Amino acid sequence: MKHVTLKQLQAFVQLASSRSFAEAAERLHLSQPALSIAIKKFEEEVGGALLSRTTRSVELTQEGRNFLPLARRLLNDWDEALTDLHNLFAMQRGKLTVAAMPSFAHSQLAPVLKLFHQNYPKINISVLDLVMERAVEAVLDGRAELGIVFRPRQLQGLDFLPLFEDRFMVILGPTHPFCDKDDLHWSDLQGMDFVAMNRGSTVRLWCEERLQTQNISVQTVAEAGQLSTVGQLVASGLGLSLVPSLCQQDMLQRGLICRTLSGPALVNTVGVVSRSRGSLSVPAAGLLAQLQQTNWPAAHSEP
């Protein structure tokens, strides 16, 4: 059965329907000898006669009658499979999973996906809002095709497409003494109570490295695994923190004060990661193109 072809199956179904070699050959655009050879080889492959030939007509054997409904279903399944494949390439139907760090997912992703949905309404979109490290893992292990994150330090097995630059900012609770200061310097952070991301997070590492290069020592009084939680802790009066400007809208909604720092800026690149090996699906390639064409805002300044 390894050598049964689609054309042989089509020939059998057409001949079974018309009961005439001449009519079936015409519909299949074959010569009668070619059709006869195709049917003979098909019967040899399946191991027995499916058709009984007479001088005037073609009749199905019992095996042929039993097989005909299955053969028609196989052809229909084949046609549907090709239609589904065409729809995927035509962006008419499909699914796309995107991983995004919450700071991006909560601020910039929704308008992008709204436009994508308007262009491709039959593509189902699944968003995994994960901290940066987990979003990268989701791409590497295949749970997401694209990940929107800050540029990872390690890009083994990944491609990275930069989108825009993000400048970190200071967030303050509404009663913090610095709220009255319009201009903050790195030196102002010396000895301040500080709310940090959990150890091991890339954001925390960046903040610690920049504070160290500026010879600034802060007092870490609390840690959290999400930037939104960092904001809540700062709002409660535990201390101040450094967060990406992507969080500005979320922090303002929590009643926090956002300030940029004078001096060397802490800036990192936001972009899209995908696996280096293999090609993107058509929906993923479409979203990637849209992300490239988006006019991203410049690094936020204080409101």
Residue frames relative to the residue before (quaternion, step in Angstrom):
aa qw qx qy qz dx dy dz
M 1.0000 0.0000 0.0000 0.0000 0.00 0.00 0.00
K 0.4696 0.7024 -0.4374 0.3079 3.59 1.23 -0.06
H 0.7596 0.4133 -0.1991 0.4609 3.59 1.12 -0.66
V 0.3776 0.6953 -0.5176 0.3257 3.61 1.16 0.37
T 0.1948 -0.8050 0.5539 0.0846 3.56 -0.82 1.00
L 0.6435 -0.5104 0.4018 0.4048 3.53 -1.29 0.34
K 0.6392 0.5344 -0.3313 0.4429 3.60 0.98 -0.79
Q 0.6368 0.5162 -0.3340 0.4653 3.61 1.02 -0.74
L 0.6468 0.5120 -0.3142 0.4699 3.56 1.00 -0.83
Q 0.6462 0.5052 -0.3145 0.4778 3.58 0.98 -0.81
A 0.6409 0.5298 -0.3260 0.4498 3.57 0.99 -0.81
F 0.6481 0.5168 -0.3186 0.4598 3.58 0.97 -0.84
V 0.6840 0.4849 -0.2965 0.4573 3.60 0.80 -0.97
Q 0.6686 0.4960 -0.3098 0.4593 3.60 0.90 -0.85
L 0.6709 0.4867 -0.2997 0.4723 3.58 0.95 -0.85
A 0.6377 0.5207 -0.3290 0.4626 3.59 1.04 -0.75
S 0.6723 0.5009 -0.2938 0.4591 3.58 1.08 -0.70
S 0.7603 0.3872 -0.2086 0.4780 3.58 0.90 -0.92
R 0.2169 -0.8068 0.5097 0.2054 3.58 1.19 -0.62
S 0.6857 0.4027 -0.2816 0.5369 3.58 1.18 0.56
F 0.4434 -0.6971 0.4954 0.2683 3.58 -0.77 1.02
A 0.6488 0.5331 -0.3247 0.4353 3.56 0.95 -0.85
E 0.6954 0.4681 -0.2784 0.4688 3.58 0.83 -0.97
A 0.6634 0.5040 -0.3086 0.4589 3.60 0.93 -0.89
A 0.6443 0.5224 -0.3239 0.4550 3.58 0.98 -0.85
E 0.6461 0.5195 -0.3211 0.4578 3.59 1.00 -0.82
R 0.6811 0.4891 -0.2947 0.4584 3.61 0.88 -0.89
L 0.7189 0.4235 -0.2432 0.4946 3.57 1.10 -0.71
H 0.3756 -0.7404 0.4689 0.3014 3.57 1.32 -0.09
L 0.4902 0.6110 -0.4494 0.4295 3.52 0.96 1.02
S 0.4919 -0.5855 0.5271 0.3707 3.55 -1.28 0.23
Q 0.6220 -0.5521 0.3882 0.3970 3.57 -1.15 0.48
P 0.6398 0.5066 -0.3529 0.4577 3.67 0.91 -0.72
A 0.6452 0.5144 -0.3281 0.4600 3.62 0.98 -0.80
L 0.6433 0.5090 -0.3182 0.4751 3.58 1.01 -0.81
S 0.6455 0.5255 -0.3188 0.4534 3.58 0.96 -0.87
I 0.6519 0.5072 -0.3120 0.4695 3.59 0.99 -0.82
A 0.6419 0.5323 -0.3232 0.4475 3.60 0.98 -0.86
I 0.6698 0.4863 -0.2982 0.4753 3.59 0.95 -0.88
K 0.6388 0.5331 -0.3308 0.4454 3.59 0.96 -0.82
K 0.6751 0.4818 -0.2946 0.4747 3.59 0.91 -0.91
F 0.6174 0.5459 -0.3402 0.4530 3.57 1.06 -0.73
E 0.6736 0.4838 -0.2947 0.4746 3.57 0.91 -0.90
E 0.6205 0.5331 -0.3455 0.4599 3.59 1.04 -0.68
E 0.6604 0.5133 -0.3079 0.4535 3.57 1.00 -0.81
V 0.7310 0.4148 -0.2499 0.4807 3.60 0.90 -0.86
G 0.5399 -0.6907 0.3596 0.3195 3.57 1.24 -0.18
G 0.8191 0.0969 -0.0767 0.5602 3.60 1.13 0.35
A 0.6484 -0.5388 0.3814 0.3792 3.55 -1.35 0.24
L 0.1784 -0.7708 0.6045 0.0927 3.54 -1.03 0.88
L 0.7630 0.2594 -0.1302 0.5776 3.54 1.27 -0.45
S 0.2158 -0.7422 0.6208 0.1314 3.53 -1.17 0.73
R 0.2016 -0.8194 0.5321 0.0695 3.57 -0.49 1.24
T 0.0527 -0.7566 0.6507 0.0370 3.56 -1.05 0.83
T 0.6870 -0.4761 0.3309 0.4380 3.58 -1.23 0.07
R 0.7671 0.3731 -0.1934 0.4847 3.60 1.10 -0.57
S 0.8303 0.0506 0.0193 0.5547 3.61 1.02 -0.64
V 0.3770 -0.6737 0.5833 0.2525 3.50 -1.42 0.04
E 0.0819 -0.7925 0.6038 0.0255 3.58 -0.83 0.99
L 0.4696 -0.6583 0.5121 0.2897 3.54 -1.21 0.57
T 0.4069 -0.6471 0.5772 0.2872 3.54 -1.11 0.68
Q 0.6851 -0.4506 0.3387 0.4615 3.61 -1.23 0.12
E 0.6405 0.5166 -0.3221 0.4682 3.57 1.04 -0.79
G 0.6403 0.5289 -0.3180 0.4574 3.55 1.07 -0.78
R 0.6490 0.5094 -0.3150 0.4691 3.59 1.01 -0.83
N 0.6606 0.5013 -0.3123 0.4636 3.59 1.00 -0.75
F 0.7110 0.4757 -0.2571 0.4496 3.56 1.03 -0.81
L 0.5464 0.6732 -0.3928 0.3065 3.60 1.08 -0.69
P 0.6731 0.4757 -0.3403 0.4526 3.70 0.75 -0.81
L 0.6423 0.5156 -0.3234 0.4659 3.58 1.04 -0.76
A 0.6404 0.5272 -0.3243 0.4547 3.57 0.97 -0.83
R 0.6506 0.5028 -0.3191 0.4712 3.58 0.96 -0.84
R 0.6489 0.5129 -0.3200 0.4621 3.59 0.99 -0.80
L 0.6298 0.5341 -0.3327 0.4553 3.59 1.02 -0.78
L 0.6631 0.4925 -0.3044 0.4744 3.59 0.95 -0.84
N 0.6468 0.5129 -0.3200 0.4650 3.57 1.01 -0.79
D 0.6394 0.5172 -0.3215 0.4695 3.58 1.01 -0.83
W 0.6296 0.5354 -0.3299 0.4562 3.57 1.03 -0.79
D 0.6626 0.5037 -0.3017 0.4650 3.57 0.93 -0.92
E 0.6649 0.4996 -0.3082 0.4618 3.59 0.96 -0.85
A 0.6306 0.5349 -0.3338 0.4525 3.58 1.03 -0.78
L 0.6642 0.4903 -0.3044 0.4752 3.58 0.95 -0.83
T 0.6301 0.5249 -0.3331 0.4653 3.59 1.05 -0.75
D 0.6465 0.5142 -0.3170 0.4660 3.58 0.97 -0.86
L 0.6520 0.5083 -0.3156 0.4657 3.56 0.98 -0.83
H 0.6350 0.5195 -0.3235 0.4714 3.57 0.99 -0.80
N 0.6535 0.5197 -0.3178 0.4493 3.56 0.95 -0.86
L 0.6153 0.5403 -0.3486 0.4561 3.57 1.05 -0.71
F 0.7040 0.4502 -0.2685 0.4791 3.56 0.86 -0.94
A 0.6856 0.4591 -0.2821 0.4894 3.57 1.12 -0.55
M 0.4403 -0.7176 0.4337 0.3211 3.61 1.32 0.13
Q 0.4163 0.7156 -0.4690 0.3075 3.58 1.08 0.65
R 0.8023 0.0448 0.0178 0.5950 3.57 1.14 -0.54
G 0.4196 0.7046 -0.5068 0.2658 3.59 -1.08 0.62
K 0.3414 -0.7149 0.5705 0.2166 3.53 -1.35 -0.11
L 0.0684 -0.7847 0.6160 0.0126 3.53 -1.08 0.80
T 0.1260 -0.7799 0.6106 0.0549 3.57 -0.87 1.02
V 0.0716 -0.7934 0.6041 -0.0216 3.53 -0.82 1.13
A 0.2035 -0.7407 0.6258 0.1355 3.57 -1.00 0.86
A 0.0414 0.8022 -0.5929 0.0571 3.58 -0.92 0.87
M 0.4814 -0.6332 0.5129 0.3227 3.56 -1.01 0.77
P 0.6176 -0.6120 0.3405 0.3580 3.60 -0.92 0.90
S 0.6114 0.5643 -0.3681 0.4151 3.62 0.98 -0.73
F 0.6868 0.4258 -0.2722 0.5224 3.61 1.11 -0.64
A 0.6468 0.5426 -0.3259 0.4255 3.58 0.92 -0.91
H 0.7256 0.4450 -0.2443 0.4645 3.59 1.00 -0.83
S 0.7655 0.3831 -0.2008 0.4764 3.60 1.16 -0.34
Q 0.8433 0.2165 -0.0679 0.4872 3.59 0.70 -1.07
L 0.6173 0.6210 -0.3521 0.3306 3.59 1.07 -0.61
A 0.6300 0.5857 -0.3538 0.3673 3.60 0.87 -0.89
P 0.6810 0.4672 -0.3295 0.4576 3.69 0.76 -0.82
V 0.6192 0.5423 -0.3438 0.4520 3.59 1.07 -0.72
L 0.7048 0.4557 -0.2719 0.4707 3.58 0.86 -0.95
K 0.5841 0.5640 -0.3794 0.4436 3.60 1.11 -0.55
L 0.6715 0.4772 -0.2929 0.4853 3.58 0.92 -0.90
F 0.6240 0.5360 -0.3363 0.4586 3.59 1.00 -0.82
H 0.6661 0.5006 -0.3012 0.4637 3.59 0.95 -0.89
Q 0.6232 0.5357 -0.3440 0.4541 3.60 1.03 -0.71
N 0.6983 0.4600 -0.2626 0.4815 3.57 1.03 -0.77
Y 0.8008 0.1305 -0.0282 0.5839 3.58 1.05 -0.82
P 0.0864 -0.8769 0.4704 0.0477 3.61 0.55 1.16
K 0.7001 0.4693 -0.2812 0.4588 3.62 1.15 -0.42
I 0.5276 0.5798 -0.4338 0.4441 3.57 1.27 0.27
N 0.2758 -0.7596 0.5698 0.1494 3.58 -0.67 1.11
I 0.1848 -0.8077 0.5563 0.0635 3.58 -0.73 1.11
S 0.0837 -0.7696 0.6322 0.0308 3.55 -0.94 0.98
V 0.1443 -0.8020 0.5780 0.0444 3.58 -0.76 1.08
L 0.1451 -0.7499 0.6411 0.0743 3.55 -0.90 1.02
D 0.1052 -0.7963 0.5928 0.0579 3.60 -0.35 1.19
L 0.1127 0.8095 -0.5455 0.1853 3.51 -0.20 1.40
V 0.5759 -0.5425 0.4550 0.4087 3.56 -1.16 0.48
M 0.7302 -0.4956 0.2492 0.3990 3.51 -1.15 0.73
E 0.6878 0.4989 -0.2971 0.4356 3.58 0.78 -1.02
R 0.6804 0.4750 -0.2908 0.4762 3.59 0.99 -0.83
A 0.6077 0.5509 -0.3565 0.4472 3.59 1.09 -0.65
V 0.6394 0.5101 -0.3203 0.4779 3.58 1.00 -0.80
E 0.6398 0.5225 -0.3201 0.4639 3.59 0.98 -0.84
A 0.6313 0.5463 -0.3346 0.4370 3.59 1.00 -0.81
V 0.6492 0.4895 -0.3126 0.4910 3.59 1.08 -0.69
L 0.6700 0.5147 -0.3049 0.4396 3.57 0.88 -0.92
D 0.7566 0.3698 -0.2245 0.4902 3.61 0.94 -0.78
G 0.6050 -0.6360 0.3275 0.3496 3.58 1.26 0.28
R 0.4693 0.6755 -0.4574 0.3379 3.61 1.19 0.13
A 0.7691 0.1367 -0.0960 0.6169 3.58 1.23 -0.42
E 0.4336 -0.6950 0.5050 0.2720 3.58 -1.06 0.72
L 0.7907 0.1563 -0.0583 0.5891 3.55 1.06 -0.81
G 0.0889 -0.7732 0.6247 0.0630 3.55 -1.17 0.64
I 0.1913 -0.7771 0.5909 0.1020 3.59 -0.83 0.97
V 0.1810 0.7894 -0.5355 0.2395 3.53 -0.29 1.36
F 0.5823 -0.4725 0.4799 0.4554 3.52 -1.35 -0.14
R 0.6424 -0.5332 0.3734 0.4045 3.56 -1.17 0.57
P 0.3571 -0.7436 0.5185 0.2254 3.62 -0.61 1.07
R 0.5341 -0.6187 0.4613 0.3451 3.56 -1.14 0.55
Q 0.7505 0.2635 -0.1606 0.5844 3.55 1.12 -0.68
L 0.0932 -0.8238 0.5590 0.0138 3.57 -0.68 1.12
Q 0.2860 0.7751 -0.5193 0.2186 3.59 1.19 0.43
G 0.8239 0.1655 -0.1596 0.5180 3.56 -0.74 1.10
L 0.7088 0.4297 -0.2421 0.5044 3.58 1.29 0.04
D 0.2396 -0.6855 0.6577 0.2000 3.49 -1.36 0.43
F 0.1429 -0.7919 0.5900 0.0659 3.58 -1.06 0.76
L 0.1139 -0.7798 0.6144 0.0373 3.55 -0.80 1.08
P 0.3097 -0.7747 0.5166 0.1923 3.64 -0.42 1.13
L 0.2236 -0.7776 0.5764 0.1149 3.55 -1.12 0.76
F 0.7737 -0.2205 0.1857 0.5641 3.60 0.74 -1.03
E 0.4935 -0.6442 0.5028 0.2978 3.54 -1.33 0.26
D 0.1399 -0.7766 0.6096 0.0761 3.58 -1.07 0.77
R 0.2279 -0.7766 0.5780 0.1048 3.56 -0.91 1.00
F 0.4185 -0.7080 0.5100 0.2521 3.58 -0.80 1.01
M 0.1507 -0.7857 0.5976 0.0534 3.54 -1.18 0.66
V 0.4800 -0.6242 0.5278 0.3184 3.57 -1.34 0.26
I 0.1246 -0.7626 0.6271 0.0989 3.57 -1.04 0.77
L 0.1202 -0.7973 0.5915 0.0011 3.54 -1.01 0.99
G 0.4913 -0.6209 0.5208 0.3193 3.53 -1.17 0.62
P 0.6432 -0.5775 0.3373 0.3727 3.62 -1.10 0.57
T 0.7257 0.3900 -0.2496 0.5089 3.61 1.18 -0.32
H 0.4020 0.7256 -0.4809 0.2841 3.59 1.21 0.14
P 0.5799 -0.6197 0.4011 0.3446 3.63 -0.98 0.78
F 0.6520 0.5356 -0.3234 0.4284 3.60 1.10 -0.61
C 0.4593 0.7035 -0.4505 0.3019 3.63 1.19 -0.22
D 0.6790 0.4853 -0.2891 0.4688 3.58 1.15 -0.61
K 0.6156 0.5433 -0.3543 0.4476 3.60 1.24 -0.13
D 0.3171 -0.7648 0.5338 0.1720 3.57 -0.73 1.06
D 0.7810 0.2523 -0.1164 0.5594 3.58 1.13 -0.59
L 0.0709 -0.8059 0.5878 0.0034 3.56 -0.53 1.20
H 0.1805 -0.7601 0.6173 0.0926 3.55 -1.11 0.80
W 0.6599 -0.4954 0.3743 0.4232 3.56 -1.22 0.39
S 0.6363 0.5544 -0.3323 0.4212 3.59 0.99 -0.80
D 0.5774 0.5961 -0.3781 0.4102 3.60 1.17 -0.48
L 0.6445 0.5465 -0.3211 0.4276 3.58 1.17 -0.53
Q 0.4376 0.7227 -0.4480 0.2923 3.59 1.24 -0.27
G 0.8611 0.1002 -0.1082 0.4865 3.54 -0.83 1.13
M 0.4790 0.6943 -0.4300 0.3218 3.62 1.23 -0.02
D 0.5181 -0.5811 0.5203 0.3511 3.56 -1.24 0.54
F 0.0996 -0.8298 0.5481 -0.0343 3.55 -0.76 1.13
V 0.2247 -0.7383 0.6225 0.1302 3.56 -1.05 0.86
A 0.1018 -0.8402 0.5326 -0.0066 3.57 -0.52 1.21
M 0.5306 -0.5417 0.5256 0.3857 3.51 -1.35 0.21
N 0.6603 -0.5217 0.3604 0.4024 3.57 -1.22 0.46
R 0.5999 -0.5500 0.4396 0.3801 3.55 -1.22 0.54
G 0.7215 0.3960 -0.3121 0.4746 3.55 -1.00 0.84
S 0.6047 0.5480 -0.3737 0.4410 3.58 1.18 -0.35
T 0.5628 -0.6202 0.4342 0.3318 3.54 -1.10 0.74
V 0.6197 0.5466 -0.3456 0.4447 3.61 1.00 -0.77
R 0.6574 0.4950 -0.3227 0.4676 3.58 0.90 -0.81
L 0.6372 0.5348 -0.3288 0.4471 3.57 0.95 -0.87
W 0.6518 0.5126 -0.3167 0.4607 3.59 0.92 -0.86
C 0.6650 0.5023 -0.3085 0.4586 3.58 0.90 -0.91
E 0.6659 0.5033 -0.3096 0.4555 3.58 0.89 -0.90
E 0.6510 0.5152 -0.3231 0.4543 3.58 0.97 -0.81
R 0.6825 0.4779 -0.3032 0.4624 3.59 0.89 -0.85
L 0.6298 0.5184 -0.3371 0.4699 3.59 0.98 -0.77
Q 0.6532 0.5140 -0.3155 0.4578 3.56 1.00 -0.81
T 0.6687 0.4909 -0.3162 0.4603 3.61 0.90 -0.81
Q 0.6950 0.4263 -0.2698 0.5123 3.59 1.19 -0.48
N 0.4197 -0.7304 0.4413 0.3092 3.59 1.35 0.15
I 0.4261 0.6812 -0.4665 0.3698 3.55 1.05 0.89
S 0.1233 -0.7736 0.6194 0.0519 3.55 -0.96 0.96
V 0.0835 -0.7896 0.6073 0.0267 3.56 -0.83 1.04
Q 0.4275 -0.6745 0.5409 0.2640 3.55 -1.33 0.35
T 0.2232 -0.7869 0.5615 0.1254 3.60 -0.31 1.24
V 0.1073 -0.8308 0.5460 0.0087 3.57 -0.46 1.26
A 0.7999 0.0522 -0.0196 0.5975 3.62 1.20 -0.37
E 0.1512 -0.7701 0.6148 0.0785 3.55 -1.24 0.58
A 0.0305 -0.7923 0.6093 0.0077 3.57 -1.17 0.57
G 0.4835 -0.6940 0.4660 0.2597 3.55 -1.22 0.53
Q 0.7470 0.2889 -0.1871 0.5689 3.59 1.27 -0.23
L 0.5460 -0.6254 0.4449 0.3360 3.58 -1.05 0.72
S 0.6029 0.5544 -0.3615 0.4454 3.59 1.08 -0.62
T 0.6541 0.4928 -0.3113 0.4822 3.58 1.05 -0.72
V 0.5743 0.5580 -0.3676 0.4729 3.56 1.11 -0.67
G 0.6552 0.5198 -0.3072 0.4540 3.57 0.93 -0.89
Q 0.6494 0.5145 -0.3191 0.4602 3.58 0.95 -0.84
L 0.6626 0.5037 -0.3070 0.4615 3.58 0.97 -0.83
V 0.6342 0.5050 -0.3263 0.4861 3.56 1.06 -0.75
A 0.6454 0.5310 -0.3216 0.4449 3.59 0.97 -0.82
S 0.6546 0.5155 -0.3118 0.4566 3.59 1.13 -0.63
G 0.5805 -0.6226 0.3586 0.3831 3.59 1.27 -0.14
L 0.4000 0.7416 -0.4662 0.2696 3.60 1.23 0.23
G 0.7502 -0.2877 0.2194 0.5535 3.59 1.08 -0.61
L 0.5348 -0.5828 0.4751 0.3855 3.55 -1.26 -0.34
S 0.1418 -0.7933 0.5839 0.0981 3.59 -1.26 0.06
L 0.3587 -0.6693 0.6015 0.2480 3.53 -1.43 0.18
V 0.0724 0.7981 -0.5907 0.0939 3.58 -0.74 1.07
P 0.6131 -0.5392 0.4078 0.4087 3.62 -1.19 0.33
S 0.5693 -0.6014 0.4430 0.3433 3.56 -1.15 0.61
L 0.4912 0.6498 -0.4267 0.3930 3.59 1.23 -0.29
C 0.6741 0.5049 -0.2837 0.4585 3.57 1.18 -0.60
Q 0.4027 0.7746 -0.4498 0.1885 3.60 1.21 -0.27
Q 0.6673 0.5041 -0.3165 0.4477 3.59 0.82 -0.94
D 0.6560 0.5089 -0.3026 0.4681 3.56 0.96 -0.90
M 0.6812 0.4930 -0.2965 0.4527 3.60 0.91 -0.89
L 0.6323 0.5224 -0.3313 0.4664 3.59 1.01 -0.75
Q 0.6483 0.5184 -0.3172 0.4587 3.58 1.03 -0.78
R 0.6624 0.4743 -0.3001 0.4962 3.58 1.21 -0.42
G 0.5674 -0.6311 0.3661 0.3818 3.58 1.28 0.13
L 0.4671 0.6915 -0.4347 0.3386 3.57 1.24 0.31
I 0.3980 -0.6706 0.5716 0.2552 3.54 -1.32 0.41
C 0.1731 -0.7889 0.5851 0.0726 3.60 -0.87 1.00
R 0.0101 0.8002 -0.5975 0.0510 3.56 -0.85 1.01
T 0.3473 -0.6807 0.5931 0.2533 3.56 -1.14 0.65
L 0.3945 -0.7052 0.5406 0.2342 3.55 -1.28 0.38
S 0.4024 -0.6804 0.5546 0.2598 3.56 -0.98 0.87
G 0.6586 0.4753 -0.3717 0.4496 3.55 -1.04 0.72
P 0.7891 -0.2985 0.2080 0.4949 3.58 -1.24 -0.26
A 0.3329 -0.7698 0.5125 0.1840 3.58 -0.61 1.12
L 0.3390 -0.6770 0.6087 0.2371 3.53 -1.23 0.60
V 0.0822 0.8186 -0.5501 0.1432 3.54 -0.15 1.37
N 0.0130 0.7905 -0.6120 0.0189 3.57 -1.00 0.85
T 0.4919 -0.6880 0.4697 0.2531 3.53 -1.20 0.65
V 0.2305 -0.7341 0.6255 0.1294 3.54 -0.99 0.96
G 0.1680 0.7981 -0.5626 0.1356 3.56 -0.88 0.89
V 0.5468 -0.6128 0.4772 0.3127 3.53 -1.36 -0.17
V 0.1636 -0.7701 0.6093 0.0947 3.56 -0.90 0.94
S 0.0336 0.7564 -0.6530 0.0184 3.53 -1.20 0.69
R 0.6049 -0.5680 0.4005 0.3885 3.57 -1.18 0.39
S 0.5153 -0.6706 0.4446 0.2950 3.55 -0.95 0.91
R 0.7319 0.3959 -0.2318 0.5038 3.57 0.96 -0.82
G 0.7694 0.3111 -0.2542 0.4967 3.53 -1.05 0.81
S 0.4359 -0.6888 0.5192 0.2568 3.53 -1.28 0.39
L 0.5491 -0.6056 0.4653 0.3395 3.54 -1.24 0.49
S 0.5339 -0.5722 0.5015 0.3689 3.55 -1.22 0.45
V 0.6598 -0.5051 0.3674 0.4178 3.56 -1.23 0.33
P 0.6546 0.4931 -0.3444 0.4580 3.68 0.86 -0.74
A 0.6579 0.5098 -0.3186 0.4536 3.60 0.94 -0.85
A 0.6478 0.5065 -0.3184 0.4716 3.57 0.99 -0.81
G 0.6344 0.5346 -0.3269 0.4526 3.58 1.06 -0.71
L 0.6746 0.4761 -0.2981 0.4790 3.58 0.94 -0.85
L 0.6188 0.5427 -0.3452 0.4510 3.58 1.03 -0.77
A 0.6485 0.5100 -0.3178 0.4674 3.58 0.95 -0.82
Q 0.6534 0.5099 -0.3169 0.4612 3.58 1.00 -0.79
L 0.6293 0.5276 -0.3340 0.4626 3.59 1.01 -0.78
Q 0.6476 0.5221 -0.3140 0.4577 3.59 1.03 -0.79
Q 0.7207 0.4571 -0.2414 0.4619 3.57 1.05 -0.77
T 0.5211 0.6505 -0.4121 0.3681 3.60 1.27 -0.20
N 0.3639 -0.7008 0.5684 0.2309 3.57 -1.06 0.78
W 0.1625 -0.8239 0.5395 0.0614 3.53 -0.12 1.31
P 0.5171 -0.6367 0.4631 0.3358 3.59 -1.06 0.69
A 0.5380 -0.5808 0.4917 0.3626 3.54 -1.23 0.48
A 0.7032 -0.4249 0.3315 0.4638 3.57 -1.30 0.24
H 0.5163 -0.6829 0.4220 0.2982 3.55 -0.82 1.05
S 0.2192 -0.7157 0.6413 0.1686 3.52 -1.23 0.58
E 0.6480 -0.5294 0.3480 0.4227 3.55 -1.16 0.33
P 0.5406 -0.6565 0.4226 0.3133 3.59 -1.03 0.84
